[in-house]
Amino acid sequence: MSDLLERLRGRGWRMTAQRRVVAEVLEGDHVHLTADEVHARAVAKLPEISRATVYNTLGELVSLGEVLEVATDKRAKRYDPNAHRPHHHLVCARCGTIRDVHPGGNPLADLPDTERFGFTVSDVEVTYRGVCPNCAAA
């Protein structure tokens, strides 16, 4: 059973066939699918699943904190099931490929008090931008 499915079952989330398929599609390393990509993969597993069901399920998973909604530039939002392990993202400026990265250290601790401007900081999102090896070779 996938990590996401295990987390959802542990929460007592009602596991319909549609919800299970969406969770299965989101399983894996470096998964950052758009809602349309989730829908296309879900339809391959469960042909009767609707686009609305996929969008609603993704919204529920984000609200539960089990999936992160990742927005980079003006591209479509992507959904990241790696919600419980702090990480940053590496994004290709050409093709939009996203990879999870886990650098050492604590980015929150790297922000000096003088640069917090009185904010109580609770979270950090870091996005590294560059060109992936495939785009660089093209």
Order of alpha helices (4+ residues) and beta strands (2+ residues): alpha-alpha-beta-alpha-alpha-beta-beta-beta-beta-beta-alpha
